[in-house]
Amino acid sequence: MRISIGPHVICALLFALALTACEKEAGQPQRASAVPVTTQTVRMQEWNDTVQALGTVKARESVTITAKVSETVRDVHFDSGDVVQAGAPLVTLSGNQQQSALAEAQATASEADQMYRRMAQLGEQQLVARATLETQRAVRDAAVARVDQIRAQLSDRQIRAPFAGVLGLRQVSPGALVTPGTAIATLDDTQRVYVDFPVPEPALAHLEAGQVLHATSASWPGETFDGVVQLVDSRVDPSTRAVVVRGEFPNDSRMLRPGMLMQVTLVRPQRQALLVPEIAIVQLGNTSFVYRVREDSTVERVDVVVGNRRNGMAEVVNGLEPGDEVVVDGTGKLRVGAKVEVTETSEVQAPAADTPVIEEAPGEAEIEGSAIGPIGGDRNGSAPAVDGA
């Protein structure tokens, strides 16, 4: 007996055989391929911290020239912008009444002195009572004091520069009436200037007088002004948690003027620090971590505390040890325990010493010392993988 098998039966059998083969292949464990990565070995290196903050220029000495008395201006002895020496006359106020009173007081004092001398001669001959002589001496002294008083009043009408410096805009003219508190001009000693800037409280332990400062201004592109720390304030501002540092800068060219905004860089002493490339740090929320390569060529996640940064390098405060090998490129493809194939390994190189570490002061900018790493992935833009832990 001959059995005929139709085409549809043959197709069904072939499909069943193919499905069975696929299930067998799927049931067999497949070997995971290693992820190609680039790694670097971290080590302790010389690290030169700096702090950057915004500061304001202040004159070494600064005052607004005013009058002590109400009087009209007789003469003005300066022009706006003049450089004057200490004691130079600036404005002379009218003092005719005081001049007349001075002449009268001088005549009275001269007469009282002559009378006292005559009575003193008579007193030597015991022709004048001692009490009378003492009374006349008191009269003479009072007349001399009156002369000194009027001279002081006249000196108030001669306004002089209290110190050497540069005068600002002239605010008065001859004939103008001035009263106590009327601004005549500003006077600033700008031969040397101060720049006050805030520094975050965590950096307080590393601040001291004499540290090097570099400052720049938008008014003078390309110019760098060098100075030193003169004083660290005795108090920390409780609202900003920052301490004010006063820097002193020579200003012979008078390029720096009071009120200018300066970008100040404070150079800290050199020290040893553990460095990793910034791109090796993966950021997840408030947590920073790196992938460390183990001896069996698998990776593990290590949480790290990141400090300052400079030129693509970051300081690791806690989490790693010298000699650890961390993944630099390829972090976006990794999971905890993943097998890796190291395509390139090198030692971390410290950035150039003249490249600043940006740690900006609060109030003017954020504290960079607690900055986090780049959010996500490697330099190729791959998103970071997050393990289930």
SEMARVO-716160 format. One line per 8 residues: number of its first residue (from 1); their letters; for each residue x, y, z of C-alpha. Coordinates in steps of 0.25 Angstrom, whole numbers. Each point is the difference from the previous one (the first is absolute). Layout:
% residues N
NUM	a	X:Y:Z  ...
***
This chain:
% residues 389
1	mrisigph	0:0:0  6:13:-4  -2:12:9  1:14:-7  5:12:8  -4:14:-4  8:12:-1  -6:6:13
9	vicallfa	4:-11:8  14:0:-4  1:15:3  -6:-2:14  11:-11:3  11:9:-4  -5:12:8  -1:-9:12
17	laltacek	14:-5:-2  5:14:-1  -7:5:13  6:-12:7  14:4:-4  -2:14:4  -5:-4:14  12:-9:2
25	eagqpqra	10:12:-4  -8:9:9  2:-10:12  15:0:-2  7:10:9  7:11:-9  13:6:4  0:15:2
33	savpvttq	10:8:-8  10:9:7  -3:15:-1  12:8:-6  4:11:9  11:10:3  6:0:14  10:9:8
41	tvrmqewn	7:-3:13  -1:11:10  11:4:9  4:12:10  5:12:-8  3:15:3  -12:8:1  -1:15:0
49	dtvqalgt	-13:5:5  -6:14:-3  -12:7:4  -7:10:-9  -10:10:5  -5:14:-4  5:12:8  -1:15:0
57	vkaresvt	11:10:-1  2:9:12  10:12:1  10:-2:11  -5:13:6  -13:7:-5  -8:12:5  -10:10:-4
65	itakvset	5:14:2  -10:9:7  0:13:8  -1:1:15  -7:14:0  -11:7:-8  7:10:-9  2:5:-14
73	vrdvhfds	11:-5:-9  11:10:-3  10:-8:-8  1:-14:-6  14:-5:-1  -2:-13:-8  -6:-5:-12  -7:-14:-2
81	gdvvqaga	9:-11:-1  12:7:6  11:-8:8  3:7:13  9:-2:11  -4:0:15  -3:13:6  -2:7:-14
89	plvtlsgn	-10:11:1  -13:-3:-8  -10:10:4  0:14:7  -13:5:7  -3:14:3  5:4:13  0:15:1
97	qqqsalae	-7:1:13  10:-10:7  12:8:-6  -6:12:7  -2:-7:13  14:-6:-1  6:14:-1  -8:4:12
105	aqatasea	4:-12:8  14:2:-3  0:14:5  -7:-4:13  10:-11:2  12:9:-2  -5:11:9  -3:-11:11
113	dqmyrrma	14:-5:-2  6:14:2  -8:2:12  4:-13:6  15:3:-2  -1:14:6  -7:-6:12  10:-12:1
121	qlgeqqlv	11:11:1  -7:7:11  -3:-13:7  15:-3:1  1:13:8  -12:-4:8  -8:12:-4  -11:-9:-6
129	aratletq	-8:-10:8  2:-14:-5  -15:-3:-2  0:12:-9  11:-5:-8  -7:-14:-1  -12:7:-5  7:7:-11
137	ravrdaav	7:-12:-5  -14:-7:-1  -5:12:-8  12:-2:-10  -1:-15:-1  -15:2:-3  3:10:-11  11:-9:-6
145	arvdqira	-10:-12:0  -10:9:-7  10:3:-11  2:-15:-2  -15:-2:-1  -2:10:-11  12:-6:-8  -7:-14:1
153	qlsdrqir	-12:6:-5  8:6:-12  6:-13:-2  -13:-7:-2  -2:10:-12  12:-6:-7  -4:-14:-4  13:-8:-3
161	apfagvlg	2:-15:-5  1:-9:12  9:-10:-8  6:-1:-14  -9:-5:-11  -8:3:-12  -12:9:1  -13:-3:-7
169	lrqvspga	-10:9:-6  -1:15:5  -13:2:6  1:15:4  4:13:-6  4:14:6  -11:7:6  -8:-12:4
177	lvtpgtai	-5:-2:14  4:-13:6  -5:-5:13  6:-12:9  -2:-13:-8  0:7:-14  8:-9:-9  12:8:-6
185	atlddtqr	7:-11:-7  4:-15:2  15:-3:3  5:-14:-2  14:-6:3  1:-10:-11  15:-2:0  -3:-13:6
193	vyvdfpvp	-14:-6:0  -8:-10:8  -9:-11:-6  -10:-6:9  -6:-14:-4  -7:-11:7  6:-14:2  -9:-12:4
201	epalahle	2:-4:14  6:-14:-3  12:7:-6  2:8:13  11:-9:6  8:2:-13  0:15:0  11:9:5
209	agqvlhat	7:13:-2  10:1:-11  -7:-10:-10  1:3:-14  -12:7:-8  -2:2:-14  -12:9:-5  -6:4:-13
217	saswpget	-10:10:-4  -9:2:-12  4:14:-1  14:-5:-4  -1:-12:-8  13:-8:-1  6:6:13  3:-7:12
225	fdgvvqlv	3:7:14  8:-7:10  -2:2:15  1:-7:14  -10:-3:11  1:11:10  -10:-4:10  -11:-11:3
233	dsrvdpst	-12:5:7  -2:-4:14  -15:-4:-2  -7:-9:-9  -13:5:-6  -11:-9:6  -10:2:-12  10:-4:-11
241	ravvvrge	10:-8:8  12:8:-6  11:8:5  5:13:-6  14:0:-5  7:13:-3  11:0:-11  10:11:-2
249	fpndsrml	4:4:-14  11:10:-5  -7:10:-9  11:10:-5  -7:1:-13  -13:3:7  -7:-9:-10  -8:-6:12
257	rpgmlmqv	-11:10:5  -9:-1:12  -13:-8:-2  6:-8:-12  -5:-15:0  12:-10:0  1:-15:-3  10:-4:11
265	tlvrpqrq	8:-13:0  6:-4:13  12:-10:-1  1:-11:11  12:-7:4  3:-12:-8  -4:-14:5  -1:-15:-3
273	allvpeia	-14:-4:-5  -6:-13:-7  -4:4:-14  -10:-6:-10  -5:5:-14  -13:7:1  -7:-9:-10  3:-12:8
281	ivqlgnts	-10:5:11  -14:-4:-2  -11:8:7  -13:-6:5  -8:10:8  8:5:11  10:-12:-1  13:0:-8
289	fvyrvred	6:-14:-3  11:-6:-9  1:-14:-6  13:-7:5  6:-12:-7  2:-12:9  11:-11:-2  -10:-9:-8
297	stvervdv	-2:11:-10  -14:3:5  -5:14:5  -5:4:13  -7:13:4  7:9:10  -6:12:6  9:12:1
305	vvgnrrng	1:14:6  4:10:-10  8:12:4  6:11:-9  1:0:-15  10:5:-10  2:-2:-15  -8:-12:-1
313	maevvngl	6:-7:13  -8:-2:13  5:-2:14  -5:-12:7  -1:3:15  -5:-14:4  -3:-13:-7  12:-4:-8
321	epgdevvv	14:-4:4  13:2:-8  2:-10:-11  -15:-3:-2  -3:-2:-15  -13:8:-4  -8:0:-13  1:13:-8
329	dgtgklrv	-7:-3:-13  -11:-9:-1  -7:2:13  -14:1:-7  1:-14:-4  3:-7:13  -7:-7:11  5:-4:14
337	gakvevte	8:-14:-3  1:2:-15  12:-5:-7  9:10:-6  11:0:-10  10:11:2  4:6:-13  9:11:6
345	tsevqapa	6:2:14  8:12:5  3:8:12  -7:12:4  7:13:-3  -1:12:9  -5:13:-8  10:11:-2
353	adtpviee	3:8:13  -4:13:-6  -14:-5:-3  -10:5:11  -8:-9:8  -14:8:0  -5:1:14  -10:11:0
361	apgeaeie	-5:8:13  -14:-1:4  -8:13:-2  8:2:-13  0:-14:-5  -2:-14:4  10:-8:8  8:-8:-10
369	gsaigpig	7:-9:10  -13:-8:2  -3:-1:-15  -5:-13:-6  5:-7:-12  -5:1:-14  -14:-6:0  0:-13:-8
377	gdrngsap	8:-8:-9  13:1:-7  6:10:-10  -8:-7:-11  -13:4:6  -5:-13:4  -10:0:12  6:-7:13
385	avdga	-5:-13:4  -5:-1:14  1:-13:8  -12:-6:8  7:3:13
***
